[in-house]
Amino acid sequence: MSLESAEKSAVNGIRTALGIGGVLAVIVGILILVWPGRTAAVVTAIIAIYAIAAGLVYAGLGIFSKAKGGWSRVGHIVLGMLFVIAGIVAFFNLAQTTEFLAIFLGILVGVMWIIEGVVSLSTLSESRSKGWTIFFAILSIIAGIVLLFSPLWGALVLWWVLGISLVVLGIVQIIRAFTFSPLDA
């Protein structure tokens, strides 16, 4: 295989990866925008599947590992059982688990935004742009407080923003797939 042939093959591989990634992003973005609740439930189901699989791995490590000590093995088995139970409970209560995760993420993002605003204010003396730093900090703190008072609504808005972003970025990625050249790498 010549160097030119290898380069052409690599470029085609990159184009294919960009195109597939872009198409998947557009599809997931459209699903989020058209069926936000169902798509969130599917994401929750995927998390539940992951919890069950991780639980089985942890339990297997605890049961079959001869190199680990007794308490380490017991810890792995207990952790594995907790993961499996959490995954099963999530599956049997998919709607409630989806809502819980949305509220949890809304609260988490709200707290993070408040902390980010406070940290920005704490570094104000070092900032070259004090006005923008104060503006950002106040906006971040207010947005965080709004999310804390309505985490489900905030999570829904963030979910929609994610869907719109995936569609836009997916389209850009598809365009990149058709226009990619070795100079872009």
Buried (B, 14 or more C-beta within 10 A) or exposed (E): EEEEEEEEEEBEEBBEEBBEBBBEBBEBBBBBBEEBEEBBBBBBBEBBEEBBEBBBBBBEBBEEEEEBEEEEBEBBBEBBBBBBEBBBEBBEBBEEBBBBBBBEBBBEBBBEBBEBBEEBBEEEEEBEEEEEBBEBBEEBBEBBBBBBEBBBEBBBBBBEEBBEEBBEBBBEBBEBBEEBEEEEE
